[in-house]
């Protein structure tokens, strides 16, 4: 629980810093924590007329409209922080977009999100900075690991079947 809290606070404190690198575990904790925080924010706005929430709203002198505005700002902050966490994770995996592909096509691929959440990053320094301390030592070479991530992302199942034949 301590690691989870530390990683979520790391994601919130680096909400506007897309530079650097995040490990797989940090990224997974960040997106799970952000989902919980987003649900908590929505929960507070939906049940804003309960005694506890009304007491806090009165104490802060926030109107009902102000409560919704604060919730929307909080949700946008979480969305921005998640986008920056995705960029830092992407940089840890050192993913390069092929020339015939675009950024939009990349993030639309379900495998992109699967790779971000499941693949371990490199222990070597790359152009984005030092490797996170909690990246495990890879069982294969760094080049083979990058090639495996690239194949998993950019080779479709049909193309893989053609390659096997």
TAPEFEN-V344056 format. One record per pair of residues at least 6 apart in sequence whose C-alpha atoms are under 8 Angstrom apart, sorted by the first residue. I is the first residue (numbers start at 1). GAP is how many residues later the second one is. Records with the same first field share a line. If there is no record, write none. Layout:
I = GAP / GAP
//
This chain:
4 = 22 / 25 / 26 / 29
7 = 19 / 20 / 22 / 23
8 = 18 / 21 / 22 / 25 / 26
11 = 19 / 70 / 71 / 74
12 = 66 / 69
14 = 67 / 70
15 = 62 / 63 / 65 / 66 / 67 / 69 / 70
16 = 64 / 65 / 68
17 = 67
18 = 65 / 66 / 67 / 69 / 70
19 = 68 / 69 / 109
20 = 68 / 71 / 72 / 108 / 109 / 110
21 = 67 / 68 / 69 / 70 / 71 / 107 / 108 / 109 / 110 / 111
22 = 63 / 66 / 67 / 70 / 110
23 = 66 / 69 / 97 / 98 / 109 / 111 / 112
24 = 65 / 92 / 93 / 94 / 95 / 96 / 97 / 111
25 = 109
27 = 58 / 59 / 62 / 89 / 90
28 = 89
30 = 52 / 55
31 = 51
34 = 44 / 48
38 = 37 / 40
41 = 30 / 33 / 34
42 = 29
44 = 9
45 = 22 / 23 / 26
47 = 6
48 = 6 / 16
57 = 6 / 10
86 = 30
89 = 27
90 = 26
91 = 37
92 = 29 / 30 / 36 / 39
93 = 23 / 26 / 27 / 28 / 29 / 53 / 56
94 = 32 / 52
95 = 51 / 54 / 55
97 = 6 / 9
106 = 6
107 = 6
111 = 41 / 42
112 = 41
115 = 34 / 37 / 38
119 = 30
120 = 15 / 16 / 18
121 = 10 / 14 / 15
122 = 9 / 13 / 15 / 16 / 20
123 = 8 / 9 / 12 / 13 / 14 / 15
124 = 6 / 7 / 18
125 = 6
138 = 7
//
